[in-house]
Amino acid sequence: MKVLYYDCFCGISGDMNLGALLDLGVDEAYVRRELSKLNLDTEYELQVKTDNKKGISGTRVDVVLKKAAPIHNHDDHHNHHHHHVAQTGTESDHGHNHHEHRNLRDIENIIINSSLSDRVKELSLAMFRKVAEAEAKVHGKPLYEVHFHEVGAVDSIIDMVGAAVCLDYLKVDKIMASPVQLGGGFVKCAHGIIPVPAPATVEILKNTPVKSGIVPFETTTPTGAAILAANVSEFTEQLDFAIEKIGYGIGHRELEIPNVLRLYLGCQDRGGKREEQTKESAK
């Protein structure tokens, strides 16, 4: 039985997840091809590179938003815009551009109307719904009235649909995870300064084993939380499988601990039977 295990000792974010899955061996060209089916290519650029945190090498992914350019010169100029965004764009800056004002229905339409496979659509929508329900509950608003920064942003669409594409590509039988490190301190958001974990994050991770306070920063984002909540069937620290591949997704911030997400791809014997016996009986 093929197993994917999330080791969230420094939490999880959407871009760290995508980086770790690519690092694990998901084909980058395939992921780019699938993501282009969303028809959002004019709005972002996906940057993938090898990076290092505290001596651990892995893959870092950046979803760089392209500045909106006037229609008439869009083709000539859009290639130059993202450089500025890359230098200045932070999580908190994203709130100020036109990409933000999508609500859940807009996002559902983008996904449903794409030519992605039904399985990928289903996985993507399940993750978005987790974030939408949490945001609606936290803000006390109906589901489709929430215009939220986390889900409205193009980077979240790419992070979550990218996660669905990668998980579908790996075709594992079971997804497991460690307890999730949330971090600590306070974080700036559109509503002001809020405690870590952010209310939406903790709402999404209800009934999930978590840890907190290893560093005074947010280590798990609502997007990261939703990827786990929608896909993980078991949270445990027991690794009862043979690890075959390891992937590291590199985070952006410098912390005292390695700011990485570690993924294990492994094989678990079904019902305690050894693989050899299964092969014998198959002959």
N, C-alpha and C positions, 0 to 999 in steps of 0.2 A: 504494500500500500504506500503510495507516494504522499509524503507529508511536507507541508510548508510551515515553518515555525518562525514567528516574529519575536525576536529578543529585544524588548523595548526598554533596555536599561537606561537609555537617555530619551525616552519618549518616542514620538512619531509625528511627522508632518507629511503632507502630501508629496512634497518634492523629495524628501528623504526616502519615502516609500518607492517612488518611481526610480530613484537612483539605485536603491538596493536591489530592486527587481531586475534592472538592466545589468547591474553588477553580477547578479546571479546567472546571467546568461540569456535573458530574453533578448531577442533580436531587435536592435535599435531601429533598423530600417523598416522592419515590420510594424513596430509601434508608431513610427512617424507616418507610415502609409495609412494605418487605421485611424490615427488622430485627424488626418487631413479629411476624412469622411465627414467630420463635423462642420466643414466649410467655415472654419474660423481662422484660416491661415493668415488672413490680412491683419488679424488683431494681435498675434503673438509670434514669438520665435522660441523654439525649444533649443536650449543650449545644453549639451552633455559633455562633461569632461572628467578626467581623472583628477582627484583631489586627495588631500591628506589631512587628517585631524589626529594630533597626538601620536604621530607615527603610524597610524592605521590608514592604509590606502584604500580608496573606494571610488564610487561614481557620484558625481554631483550633477544635479539637474537644476537648471534655472528656466522658469517660464518668464520670458521677458516680454512685457507688453509693448506693442508698437504704439506710438503717439498717433492720435487721429490726425490725418492730413486732409487738407481740402480735396474734394473729389477730383477736380480737374488736374491736379498734379500728383495724384496719389501714386501712380506707377513710377514716376521719376524719383520720388523722394522717400517712399516709405522705407527704403533700405537704410536710410541714415538715422532714422528716429530712435531706433531701439538702443543705440549706444548711450544716449543721454539717460534713457530710462534705467538702463542697467546701472549707471553710476549713482543715480539719485533715488531710484524707486525703492521704497521700503514697504513693509506690510502696511504701515499707517498711511503712506502716501496714496495707496491704491484707491482710497475712498474718494479721490477727487476727480476721477476721469469718467468718461461717458460709458465705459464698459460696465460700470457697477450696477446700473439700474435694472438688472434682470431679476425677475422673481422666479419662483419654482416652476410656474407654468411655462415661462419663456425657455427655461433650461430643459424642461421635459420635451418641449417642441423641438429644440435643437437636436436632442438625442433621438427622439422618436422618428423625426424626418430624415435622419442621416441614413447612410447605407451600411452602418455597422451591423454585425450579426445580432440576432435576437438575444442571444445569451449575454453579449456585452452590454446591450441596451438595458437588459433586466438588472444586471449587476450594478451598472452606473446609476440607474434610477433608484435602486434600493439604498445606495450610499447617500445620494442627494436627499432622499426622503428623511433619512436619519438626521441630517443637519437641519433640514427645514422644520421637522417636528420639534426639535430641541429649541431652535430659535423662536418658533411661534410660541412655545410654552414659556420660555424665559421672558419674552416681550409682551406676553398676554395678548397675542393677535391671532386671527384666523390664519391657517396654513398658507393660503395663496396671497395674503396681504403683506406678508413679510418681504421687504426689499432688503435682502441682507448682503452685507459686505462679503462675508465668508463664501457664500454660495454664488453670489452674483458675479464675482470676479472671474475673468477668463482663466486665471491660473488655477482656480479651484475646479473649473470644468475639465481642464487638461489633466490636473492631478487625479481626479476621480475616474474619468473615462480612461485615462492612461492606466490606472490601477486595474480597472475591469479588463482592459485589453491584455495586460500582462498576466493576470490571474487566469484568464481564459486560455492564454497561450501555454501556460505551465500545466494546465489540466491535472492538478493534484487531487487526491481523494479526500484530503482533510487539511484544514488550516488551523493551526494552534498558535497561541501566543503566551508570553510571560505576563505577569502583572505589569501594568502600564505606569511608567514614571511620568508624573504630571509637571514636576518642577515646583517653583514657589515664587513668592514676591508678588509683584503687580505688573499689569500690562496695559498699555494705552490702546484704546479702541475708539470707534466712532462715537461711542457714548461717554467717553471720559476714561478715567483710570479705574480699572476693575481688578479684583484679586485673581491670582492664579490658583487653581485652574479657573478659566473663564466659565461663567455659568452654562454656556452651551456645551462646552467640552464635558463638564461633569454630568450634565443631563444625558448626553449621548452615552456616557460610560456607566450609567446606572447598572447595578448588578454585575459589574466587572471588577475583578481585583485590581486595585491601583496602589501606587506608592507616591509619596510626594516629598518635596523639599530637598532633593539632592543638590540642586543649584537654585539660586534666586531668580530664575527666569522661567518663562513658559516653555516647556519641552514638548508638550503634546497640544496640537492645534485641533479645532473642531473637525477639519478635514481628515487629519490623521486618526482621530477618534472614530469618525464615521467609517473609515476604511476597515478598522478592526471590528466595530460593532456589527457591520453588515456581513462580514465574511468569516470571522473566527468562530469555530464551533466549540473550542475548549481553551480555557486559560489555565495554564499550569506551569510550574517551574521544573517539573519532571521531564527530562528528555529521554523518553523510552523508545528512541529510534536511532538508526545508524545515519550519521550526518554524511552526505555525499558532496554537497556543494555549499559554499558560504558566500554571501554577498553583503557588501557594506554600502549604505547610502549616506552620503556626507551632508551634514547640516551646515548652516551658514555661520552661526555664532561661535565664537571661541569661548569654550567653557573650561572648568577645571578638569572635567572628565571628557573622554572622547565624545564629541557631539556627532554620533553616528547611530544609524539603525542597522542592526545585524539580522540577516535572514539566513535560516538554514533550510536547505532542501534535503530531505532524507527519505529513508525507507523504513516503514514500520511493519513488523510481521503481523499478519492477520490472526487474531485469536490465539496468539502465543505459538503458533506453528512455525517451525523454522523454514526458511525459504527452500532449503534443499529438499525437505520432505514434500513441500508443495510441488516442486519440480518433478520429483519422483512419481508422485501420484498423477501428474499431468501426462506422463509418458504413456 
